[in-house]
Amino acid sequence: MRVGRILYWRLWVGYCLDRLGAELQPARTVARRWSRVAGGAIARCARPVGAALASVRPRPLTDAGLLTLVTVVALGALTLAAGLGYGVAYWMLTAPEDVLVAGVAVVVGVLLLVMVALVFGARRDARAPRRRSLGEGR
C-alpha cells in the first residue's frame, strides 16, 4: 500500500499518541482521583473564608493607614523598577551596578510617588458652586 509522506506522518503521530495515552492511563487515573480530593479540601477550607469575607464591611482608611499604603506601593514600585533595570542592564550587557540603572529606579519611584500624591491629594472644595445638570431650570 502506497501512502503519501504527510499521511504517513499523521498516522505515525496518531499511533505514538495512542501508545503514550495507553501508558499514561494509570497516572491519569491517580491524578484525577487526587484532584477530586484536593478540590474537596479546597472547597471545605474556602467556604468559611468566603462567609467571613462576605460579612466584612469596609471602613475608610485613616491618614496614617493611607500613608502606609502609599509608602508600601512606592517601595514596591522602586523594587520592581530596580529589578527591571537590573534585567535590562544584564540584557544590554552593561554593568549591573551602573549609575543609570539606579537612577532609572529612583526616577520611576519618584514619579509614582508624585502621581499618587496628585491622585490622593485632589479634593473638592466644599464652597465651590454646584454645577447644574441639563434638566434643571434656571
Backbone bond lengths (Angstrom), bond angles and torsions (degrees), N, CA, C in turn:
res aa  C-N    CA-C-N  psi(-1)  N-CA   C-N-CA  omega(-1)  CA-C   N-CA-C  phi
1 M - - - 1.443 - - 1.530 108.38 -
2 R 1.287 115.78 131.17 1.462 120.51 -177.33 1.535 108.60 -108.57
3 V 1.350 114.38 124.05 1.466 119.68 177.39 1.522 107.87 -125.61
4 G 1.309 115.21 157.55 1.457 119.97 179.39 1.526 111.32 -74.49
5 R 1.343 114.00 166.20 1.445 119.86 -178.44 1.530 112.18 -61.96
6 I 1.324 117.15 -43.08 1.465 120.81 -177.24 1.522 110.28 -65.97
7 L 1.316 116.89 -44.09 1.469 119.42 179.26 1.526 110.67 -64.51
8 Y 1.339 116.98 -39.14 1.454 120.26 178.29 1.528 110.49 -60.77
9 W 1.337 117.83 -46.28 1.459 120.58 -178.75 1.519 111.16 -66.54
10 R 1.317 117.77 -36.63 1.467 119.86 176.70 1.521 110.65 -64.08
11 L 1.339 116.89 -42.04 1.462 119.57 178.13 1.527 111.18 -65.71
12 W 1.337 116.47 -40.87 1.459 120.24 -179.73 1.525 111.27 -64.99
13 V 1.347 118.00 -43.48 1.458 121.24 178.77 1.529 109.84 -64.52
14 G 1.329 117.86 -40.93 1.461 120.62 177.31 1.519 111.51 -61.65
15 Y 1.336 116.68 -41.90 1.454 120.82 178.60 1.531 110.99 -63.19
16 C 1.341 117.08 -44.53 1.475 120.60 -179.83 1.528 110.83 -64.95
17 L 1.314 117.55 -39.85 1.458 119.99 178.85 1.523 111.42 -67.21
18 D 1.321 116.92 -37.10 1.468 119.51 176.81 1.522 111.11 -64.58
19 R 1.339 116.97 -42.71 1.467 120.10 177.22 1.519 111.22 -63.36
20 L 1.323 117.10 -43.60 1.452 121.37 179.47 1.524 110.51 -62.54
21 G 1.333 116.97 -42.00 1.463 120.63 177.99 1.516 111.77 -62.78
22 A 1.320 117.52 -39.32 1.464 120.59 179.04 1.533 110.94 -67.46
23 E 1.331 116.73 -36.93 1.462 119.64 179.66 1.521 112.06 -73.51
24 L 1.318 117.28 -29.65 1.457 120.89 -177.94 1.525 113.23 -90.93
25 Q 1.310 118.42 -0.42 1.465 121.03 -177.60 1.533 113.06 -58.12
26 P 1.342 120.61 -44.62 1.474 119.22 178.31 1.537 111.95 -62.43
27 A 1.316 117.09 -40.94 1.464 119.54 178.72 1.528 110.49 -65.91
28 R 1.318 117.26 -37.56 1.455 120.80 178.61 1.528 110.85 -64.59
29 T 1.319 116.91 -38.36 1.464 120.74 178.29 1.524 110.96 -64.74
30 V 1.337 116.74 -45.35 1.458 120.66 179.19 1.528 110.66 -63.69
31 A 1.313 116.74 -43.66 1.466 120.28 179.98 1.528 110.74 -63.21
32 R 1.321 117.39 -39.23 1.460 120.64 179.09 1.527 110.50 -64.14
33 R 1.344 116.81 -42.13 1.458 120.92 -179.84 1.535 110.65 -64.70
34 W 1.330 117.04 -46.22 1.463 120.50 -178.95 1.522 111.95 -68.21
35 S 1.327 117.47 -31.51 1.463 118.52 177.31 1.524 110.71 -68.35
36 R 1.319 116.99 -34.31 1.479 119.31 175.32 1.531 110.53 -65.46
37 V 1.326 116.42 -43.24 1.465 120.25 179.58 1.525 110.08 -63.64
38 A 1.332 116.82 -46.78 1.460 120.40 -179.20 1.526 110.57 -65.48
39 G 1.318 117.55 -39.37 1.462 120.02 178.50 1.517 111.83 -62.85
40 G 1.333 116.73 -40.34 1.462 119.71 177.41 1.521 111.94 -65.59
41 A 1.330 116.73 -40.18 1.468 120.10 178.83 1.526 110.95 -65.95
42 I 1.306 116.48 -41.12 1.472 119.91 178.66 1.523 110.01 -64.61
43 A 1.323 117.13 -41.31 1.469 119.87 179.51 1.529 110.81 -64.75
44 R 1.345 116.98 -40.00 1.468 119.53 178.99 1.522 111.53 -66.04
45 C 1.320 117.64 -35.41 1.469 120.74 179.06 1.529 111.36 -76.85
46 A 1.310 117.31 -34.80 1.461 120.28 -174.44 1.522 112.54 -78.83
47 R 1.312 118.47 -24.96 1.458 120.86 -177.66 1.531 112.68 -60.24
48 P 1.346 120.01 -49.86 1.462 119.12 178.22 1.532 113.09 -66.83
49 V 1.333 116.21 -33.94 1.463 119.46 178.65 1.521 109.80 -65.33
50 G 1.323 116.81 -42.08 1.460 120.64 177.61 1.515 111.97 -63.09
51 A 1.322 116.59 -40.42 1.463 119.46 178.11 1.527 111.08 -65.78
52 A 1.325 117.14 -39.52 1.466 120.07 178.65 1.522 110.99 -66.93
53 L 1.325 117.54 -40.14 1.456 120.46 178.80 1.527 112.06 -68.01
54 A 1.327 117.08 -30.21 1.458 119.75 179.43 1.523 111.32 -69.65
55 S 1.314 117.18 -26.60 1.464 119.71 -178.14 1.527 113.25 -89.81
56 V 1.329 118.03 -5.69 1.457 121.33 -178.77 1.527 108.98 -76.01
57 R 1.304 116.22 134.76 1.463 122.28 177.11 1.529 108.35 -111.89
58 P 1.307 117.66 126.49 1.467 119.01 -178.28 1.519 111.90 -69.86
59 R 1.307 115.78 150.63 1.456 120.70 175.57 1.524 106.85 -131.49
60 P 1.309 117.45 152.21 1.468 119.05 -178.17 1.527 111.43 -67.70
61 L 1.315 115.23 149.16 1.463 120.23 178.87 1.522 110.02 -76.33
62 T 1.302 115.36 145.49 1.460 119.68 172.60 1.522 108.36 -77.49
63 D 1.316 116.49 173.82 1.463 119.48 178.66 1.527 111.21 -62.64
64 A 1.325 116.23 -40.25 1.466 119.86 179.55 1.529 110.65 -65.85
65 G 1.327 116.64 -41.33 1.463 119.91 178.66 1.515 111.82 -64.90
66 L 1.340 115.84 -40.24 1.458 120.33 178.39 1.525 110.98 -66.16
67 L 1.333 116.97 -41.07 1.456 120.54 177.42 1.528 110.60 -63.69
68 T 1.314 116.95 -40.18 1.463 120.73 177.38 1.519 110.75 -62.81
69 L 1.319 116.73 -44.47 1.464 120.80 179.49 1.518 110.97 -61.86
70 V 1.321 117.16 -45.97 1.464 120.81 -179.99 1.524 110.41 -64.34
71 T 1.329 117.50 -38.77 1.457 120.69 178.91 1.526 111.21 -65.04
72 V 1.314 116.63 -42.84 1.467 120.17 178.66 1.527 110.38 -63.72
73 V 1.326 116.99 -42.81 1.467 120.53 178.24 1.529 110.34 -62.71
74 A 1.334 117.29 -42.32 1.464 120.68 -179.83 1.528 111.11 -65.55
75 L 1.332 117.14 -42.52 1.465 119.46 178.29 1.528 111.00 -65.22
76 G 1.324 116.14 -38.69 1.462 119.20 175.69 1.518 111.61 -62.75
77 A 1.339 116.16 -40.65 1.466 119.80 178.21 1.518 111.11 -65.29
78 L 1.336 116.84 -40.58 1.467 119.89 177.15 1.525 111.51 -63.08
79 T 1.321 115.93 -41.47 1.466 120.04 178.69 1.519 110.94 -63.71
80 L 1.331 115.93 -44.80 1.459 120.23 178.63 1.520 110.99 -63.43
81 A 1.333 116.55 -43.28 1.460 119.69 179.76 1.526 111.06 -64.03
82 A 1.333 116.93 -40.11 1.465 119.51 178.30 1.523 111.11 -64.82
83 G 1.325 115.93 -41.98 1.465 119.22 177.65 1.516 112.22 -63.28
84 L 1.332 116.12 -43.65 1.464 119.14 177.95 1.524 111.17 -65.80
85 G 1.330 116.35 -39.67 1.461 119.56 177.57 1.514 111.87 -63.12
86 Y 1.322 116.21 -41.04 1.466 120.35 177.14 1.529 110.12 -62.79
87 G 1.332 116.00 -43.40 1.465 119.60 179.22 1.515 112.36 -64.34
88 V 1.340 117.01 -41.40 1.461 120.14 178.92 1.521 110.04 -67.91
89 A 1.333 117.02 -38.56 1.462 119.69 178.07 1.526 110.44 -63.89
90 Y 1.314 117.17 -40.14 1.469 120.28 177.66 1.522 110.21 -66.07
91 W 1.338 115.21 -40.34 1.459 120.00 -179.19 1.525 110.57 -65.41
92 M 1.332 116.03 -38.19 1.468 120.27 179.70 1.530 111.33 -83.58
93 L 1.334 116.58 -1.88 1.464 123.34 179.82 1.523 112.16 59.73
94 T 1.324 116.33 38.72 1.453 120.35 170.43 1.518 106.87 -97.74
95 A 1.295 116.70 173.15 1.461 120.50 179.67 1.528 108.75 -70.94
96 P 1.342 118.18 130.94 1.467 120.04 -179.30 1.520 113.29 -62.33
97 E 1.324 117.42 -23.10 1.457 119.04 -179.26 1.524 111.91 -94.41
98 D 1.330 117.66 20.29 1.465 121.31 176.78 1.515 110.76 -60.12
99 V 1.319 115.14 148.64 1.460 121.13 178.54 1.523 109.82 -67.07
100 L 1.322 117.62 -30.99 1.455 121.45 -178.34 1.522 111.51 -60.35
101 V 1.320 117.08 -41.35 1.464 120.69 -179.12 1.518 110.59 -63.71
102 A 1.317 116.90 -47.60 1.458 120.36 179.11 1.523 110.45 -65.14
103 G 1.320 117.15 -38.01 1.459 120.50 178.65 1.514 112.06 -63.56
104 V 1.319 117.27 -42.58 1.464 120.49 178.20 1.520 110.48 -63.90
105 A 1.322 117.76 -40.61 1.466 120.70 179.06 1.521 110.55 -62.85
106 V 1.317 117.19 -42.97 1.465 120.30 -179.85 1.524 110.61 -67.33
107 V 1.322 117.69 -41.86 1.467 120.67 179.86 1.521 110.96 -62.75
108 V 1.331 117.26 -43.54 1.463 119.90 179.02 1.524 110.43 -63.56
109 G 1.311 117.44 -42.71 1.463 120.15 178.93 1.520 112.16 -64.15
110 V 1.329 117.17 -43.18 1.470 120.24 178.98 1.522 110.42 -64.50
111 L 1.336 117.41 -42.09 1.467 119.72 177.83 1.523 111.36 -61.90
112 L 1.322 116.88 -39.47 1.462 119.25 177.69 1.522 110.58 -65.47
113 L 1.329 117.07 -41.45 1.464 119.44 177.64 1.528 111.56 -62.01
114 V 1.322 117.31 -42.29 1.468 120.71 178.09 1.522 110.47 -62.97
115 M 1.332 116.40 -43.48 1.462 120.12 179.77 1.533 110.62 -62.75
116 V 1.316 116.81 -43.62 1.463 119.86 179.43 1.521 110.27 -65.02
117 A 1.333 117.44 -40.05 1.466 120.35 178.19 1.520 111.00 -63.39
118 L 1.315 117.42 -39.65 1.465 120.15 178.25 1.520 111.89 -67.25
119 V 1.317 116.72 -40.37 1.467 119.72 -178.48 1.519 110.59 -69.05
120 F 1.337 117.46 -48.02 1.460 120.01 -175.71 1.530 112.27 -83.44
121 G 1.327 117.01 -18.58 1.451 119.57 -179.55 1.521 113.36 -83.51
122 A 1.326 117.47 -16.90 1.463 120.15 -179.46 1.519 109.21 -73.46
123 R 1.322 115.96 130.07 1.457 119.56 176.98 1.516 107.91 -144.28
124 R 1.284 115.26 156.11 1.450 120.22 179.90 1.514 110.06 -82.50
125 D 1.306 115.30 143.64 1.449 120.43 175.82 1.525 107.79 -81.89
126 A 1.303 116.74 125.77 1.469 120.41 -176.43 1.522 111.29 -66.66
127 R 1.336 117.81 -23.38 1.459 120.38 -177.78 1.520 112.86 -89.10
128 A 1.314 118.46 -6.11 1.461 120.78 -178.58 1.525 109.64 -67.55
129 P 1.336 117.42 140.02 1.468 119.39 -179.56 1.527 110.64 -66.77
130 R 1.312 114.93 144.75 1.456 120.87 -179.30 1.511 109.24 -80.91
131 R 1.331 116.72 137.06 1.460 120.24 177.90 1.512 109.97 -75.00
132 R 1.291 114.11 142.96 1.476 118.70 176.85 1.522 108.81 -87.37
133 S 1.318 116.07 145.26 1.443 119.41 175.87 1.520 109.00 -82.23
134 L 1.309 116.71 171.09 1.462 121.75 -176.65 1.518 112.02 -64.98
135 G 1.319 118.21 -29.96 1.455 121.43 -175.55 1.526 113.73 -79.55
136 E 1.329 117.25 -14.69 1.474 119.20 -176.36 1.511 110.53 -81.10
137 G 1.312 116.06 146.50 1.468 120.71 177.34 1.506 110.65 -83.77
138 R 1.347 114.42 175.50 1.466 118.76 -178.00 1.459 111.58 -85.03
